[in-house]
Amino acid sequence: MSDSQHQAMRTTLTLDDDIAAKLKSETRRAGKPFRDVVNETLRRGLASRRAAASTEPFKVVARDLGNSSPGMYLDDVARLIEQVEGSAAR
């Protein structure tokens, strides 16, 4: 977007050395002014944070496994694998 479409706010921003170097590198690569690269980078970062925050959290739905065979221990995975696949599975 052009400068005429946005109100500008002048501020002082202290950047970590690694971030400043990456922004300067992007400025040279893109052939754009530093200000434009910083604004575009911030817009993308803020948009991705909003998108990430709006996703639904992963939920696990518990299911009843029913009655297991006698001697099967479903809460001990290592023991269950050994019972099903034998001791060679280790």
Beta strands, then each sheet from edge to edge (+ up, - down):
end
